Amino acid sequence: MMASILRKIGHARTSIPQARASATAGAPTALQRQYASAAAAAATDSGEQPFFPDEPREPIVKTAIPGPESKKAIERLSKVFDTRSLNMMADYSRSYGNYIADLDGNVLLDVYAQIASIPVGYNNASLLLAATSPEMASAIVNRPALGNFPQHDWADILETGILSVAPKGLNQVFTGQSGSDANELAYKAAFMWKRQQQRGGASADFSAEDISSSMNNKSPGAPDLSILSFKSGFHGRLFGSLSTTRSKPIHKLDIPAFDWPQAPFPSLKYPLSDHEAENAKEEQRCLDETERLMQEYHNPPAAVVVEPIQSEGGDNHATPAFFRGLRDLTKKHNMLFIVDEVQTGVGATGKFWAHEHWNLSSPPDMVTFSKKAQTAGYYFGNNDLRPNKPYRQFNTWMGDPARAILFRSIIQEIRRLDLVANTAVTGDYLYAGLKRLADRYPREIMNLRGQGQGTFIAFDSPRRDEVLRKSKGQGVNIGGSGEMAVRLRPMLIFQRGHADLLLERLERVFGE
């Protein structure tokens, strides 16, 4: 399928809607004919126009997963690459829209989407058009060291892409390589900001003691500052980000870590409407302990980092009131407020940025991003977060123009199809369906959460791993997090018809 799509797109400079239509035109493959016939029936069934007209009507399960061909490929790969975390061996040339294919003819509805990283579908024609453009080819083969040799149109790429969706109040960006890298860079910015404040401002220069002690990893040049994070949070696997990650021991074992504080994250009771008073008390307890750590921890925090929804740690939620209280505390104690939107950003919660649900009195100081953006970095608005000298925030690449170009195409596709609104509507529909299933199978779907948060929905299952395994047998690829959570991370092109397929197959699993 991919070869057919690429042939149709070529290097034609057409509009995105025209390219999308032409990508599936011409003599279709047998797989395209099968998908197109099924999709027409699916559109009739659901009463909605599918975003991918030639997508399968439903999953196709031909063998056990992994099947014989996948097992051969896994065995070969395992000789040169660690496959112990492998979920399935994918065939991306046959994956399309919301569906991921393997080597054995199985085609699964993918509601995990590369750990929440595919926004607008496998082999999206608009993205393939961008990928085959001369602009992209130049960015790939002439990848610049952006800090020293930025390409002539880098400002235009940023302004028409990454910065066009910047969170309110944040009009600057520092680009990076990954979600972990984005957080590391944000932490560095926070530490430099704090020390500049302590010296009297950006105009104050380093002392001789600053300079000499920094080379020995000693204070004051290497200050005894910290980043405050939360229990069960996940912020990456590099050294600084790993010190703020608290989700699973396997991430941290044997790795030296900074002596940084960990505050409790609210443990809410569900349904929320039945436990408002208890949950408010729990959130206030966590805010009180957070403030105590801000004031008393022996390595003072320069910043607080928090996920809008703790994803890897088990899809843990808090109310907007908690985050507003947290923002007030960072203002009160002169600390920066970093919102880690690596997984929640780019439309998944029914708003482009999840923190938009909070109605904050003032914007976060920094918002980190990656995953669905297909690039990484952090947004900021305060000029004081720019270091006082060059080369302090620096590496060879400082991001990737090729990935920034791709994100621009993703943004265009999200706007063209109004996918954030689609995700909000579909999420409400999916949540209602899961609530009905939870009423029928209360021992299988527990603590259902994510209402009003788009398709960023999760529930706890006492037999979580079995649910994930059996779902694959029913043609659905789902992920887990924490100890018991089943987390749903469908793409932004996930619609009500897909939700019906998911609910039907989950019911089969629970009914076994």
Secondary structure, 3 states (H helix, E strand, C coil): CHHHHHHHHCCCCCCHHHHHHHHCCCCCCHHHHHHHHHHHHHHHHHCCCCCCCCCCCCCECCCCCCCHHHHHHHHHHHCCCCCCCCCCCECCCCCEECEEEECCCCEEEECCHHHHCCCCCECCHHHHHHHCCHHHHHHHHCCCCCCCCCCCCHHHHHHHCHHHHCCCCCCEEEEECCHHHHHHHHHHHHHHHHHHHHHCCCCCCCCHHHHHHHCCCCCCCCCCCEEEEECCCCCCCCHHHHHHCCCCHHHHCCCCCCCCCEECCCCCCCCHHHCHHHHHHHHHHHHHHHHHHHHHCCCCEEEEEECCCECCCCCECCCHHHHHHHHHHHHHCCCEEEEECCCCCCCCCCCCCHHHHCCCCCCCCEEEECHHHCCEEEEECCHHHCCCCCCCCCCCCCCCHHHHHHHHHHHHHHHHHCHHHHHHHHHHHHHHHHHHHHHHCCCCCEEEECCCCCCCEEEECCCHHHHHHHHHHCCEECEEECCCEEEECCCCCCCHHHHHHHHHHHHHHHHC
